[in-house]
Amino acid sequence: MGATTTPSPRARALLLGLLLALCRASGSGHDCHRVCTTIRHALDPHRPCRQARRQPDRSVGKACNFGFSNGFDAICDAMCEREKDNDFDALSDPNAVCSQWGGAPNPKASVACKAGYTGVFNQVVHELRDMFPAPLRANAPA
């Protein structure tokens, strides 16, 4: 077995779009907001924010938690509102959510916020993959 690689942000964004389309197309009664509510309970902010919370400057840990929780809200809002315009690449970019943490006063806080956002983005993709695994199996080699 070869080493596993982490997909690029663009690949994760495209996967998120595919999974969301499957969610919408499945006649199983899943609506987007219900799916977001369901996966919210499975998400763990401690994993991506572990290093940030260990920093002596408490604002670094707060920035990571901010990126995680506001990132989840931004991702779910965007997923559920983008019926026609499926620009999922924008969802993989933490800059809109973390813009208030950017700048000179504390660059570590900006990095931590982006880590929180990236962590929640990856977890949302993972949870949706678990909920709707069919398209991934269909493309798997036989």
Protein Blocks (a to p, Z undefined) as FASTA:
>chain_A
ZZdddddfklmmmmmmmmmmmmmmpcnhpafklmmmmmmmmpcfklmmmmmmmpmblklm
mmmmmmmmmmmmmmmmmmmmmmmlccfklmmpmklmmmmmgcjklmmlmmmmmmmmmmmm
mmmmmmmmmmmmmlmmmmpcZZ
